[in-house]
Amino acid sequence: MIYYQITPKNVNAHIFEVQLTLDNPNPLGQVFSLPNWIPGSYLVRDFSKHIVSIQASSNSKSMAIKKLNKNHWIVQSCKQKITLIYEVYAYDLSVRCAYLTNQRAFFNGSSVFLKAVDFDDTPCEVTINYPTDSVLGQWSCATTLMPKEKRQNSEIYSAKNYQDLIDHPVEMADFTRFEFNIEDTPHAMTITGEHNTDIARLQADLQRICQHHIDFFGGNIPFDNYLFLTLATTKDYGGLEHKKSTSLICARKELPTTDKPNITPEYTRFLALCSHEYFHAWWIKTIKPASFHQLNMSRENYTEQLWIFEGFTSYYDELALLRAELLSVEQYLTLFAQTISKVQMGTGRYKQSLAESSFDAWTKFYQQDENAPMLLLVTTPKVQYWLSY
Ligand SMILES: [Zn+2]
């Protein structure tokens, strides 16, 4: 077992403190690493740049720790239990990293949990402490990590191994939470941030989308529970898929309210985002390119099939809204026409094949510069939407 403990140490300075304890380290010198990217967003992001300090000890005795490269560290030879304590700067509002203020704590494991190299299959346990700083509201914790124990000021979870540990984002805040079951599988959504959502309507619409996807994939549900973690802000937008959950950011005007009974373009956009990320639970988290079965978290993982997984998902995210009778045929075709227009305005489809654009996603689609928009527009409508999510 590898033990992790994460504490929102200073909400005003945006600092998490993480403690990692490994019982039987490599006696020749244990190496630790942090991912350089997060699955679902195909860009090397170098999360290790946010580690601001790191110390190692064994039996209360300080141990030397040395950096081998940008995201690997080695602790001096030691046959006994090693404890690392390090601080992580967390002030990225996106769904991809970590964020900490007095309103909210959010983190992906890939930004905060170091991996003990060569302990890939070792089970992990993580204690999540509530902050001792004063925060706004009464915070709760939401995640699909396996719950083990709830204490007054902390919650303990477990994960099968390191890869499992980093595939469950964690949200702590004074959020709204609602729950529903689909075919006996518990689903929930949390909404953090100011909002005035018509929860009954959102829940009913989400249920129809989820049921559509479950039926679409033949009734096989690849998770035992599912969680939509939503952050409502003034204008942001984005989502990231995980095995049993998704992190979403939307503008609060995209959430439904009782004074707008008809489906608005803004609400349609939010439902399509939910639809997209939920579809990924099957289509890339379960069925995936061969090269994604053993991910190398330190470098790019190339595949020529990203267009199949992101492109098909983008195609079905809005189509599901039509099939679930949330959009009329006219409303759906209007959206589809907009997509086709965008594709036809570009010339990317004359420059690269879908396989080539998939392979280059790490340095083109996800790393746009003045040349990239042209290359975004490939042969199939919707594939251009990769970057939206
Ligand atoms: Zn996607």
Boltz pocket constraint, residues with backbone or C-beta under 6 A from the ligand:
constraints:
  - pocket:
      binder: B
      contacts: [[A, 40], [A, 276], [A, 280], [A, 309], [A, 310], [A, 313], [A, 386], [A, 389]]
      max_distance: 6.0
